[in-house]
Amino acid sequence: MLKADNTLEFNIMESNRNIQCTVSECKYHSKDDFCTLSHIKIDKNNNSTVSKSEYTKCASFEYKYQS
């Protein structure tokens, strides 16, 4: 984006060291296994067959590659 003083400003998504993530298919996944969002939404997983450790999920997830 061109700013008022004619300099360029880039919005590079940086790793958020407070949100670790291993879902490489996510649009917001960084190369070093962190999320690039400043905050995420957490939602309940309504599937009754999931274990307790899978009871919640990231509701901010978006696929990196869309067809």
N, C-alpha and C positions, 0 to 999 in steps of 0.2 A: 504494500500500500504506500502511496506517495503522501508524505506528511506536508504540512503547510510550509515548512522551511526547505522543501524540495529534496529531503533525504528519504531514503526508502526504509520502511519498517517491515520486518518479517515476523510472522507468527509461527515460530518453530515449536512443535509440541515437545516439551521436555518431560522426562520421567518424574512422576510424583513418588518420592521415596516413602510416602506414608501409605500407599496403596500397592501392595504386591499382587501380581497377577501372573498366571501361567497359561492363560488362554490366548495362544498366538493368533487365532482366527479373528480376534476382536479388533475392530477399527482403532481402538484407543490403546492397544498393547504396544509397549516399547520394546526395543531390542534386548534390554537388560531385565526383562521380566517384571516390569512395573507398569502401572497405568499412567496415561498422560493426562487424564482428567483431573481437575482440581477437587472434585467431589463426585461421589457415585450414589446411585439409588440402590437400596437393598429391598428385596421383595421376598415373600414367602414362596416356597416351592410347593405347589398344591398337589403334587404327585404323592400319593400315600405310600408308595413303595420305596421312597428314598430313605437313606440312613439319616440319623440325627445330624451328622456333619454336613449333609447336603440339604438341610431343611431350608436354608436361605440361599438366594442367588443374586447376582448382580443384575439389576434391572436397567442398567445403563448400557449393557452389551449391545453392540451392533456389529454385524459381519463386516470384515475388512473387504472381502471380495463379494460383490453382488452380481448376479447374472442377469 
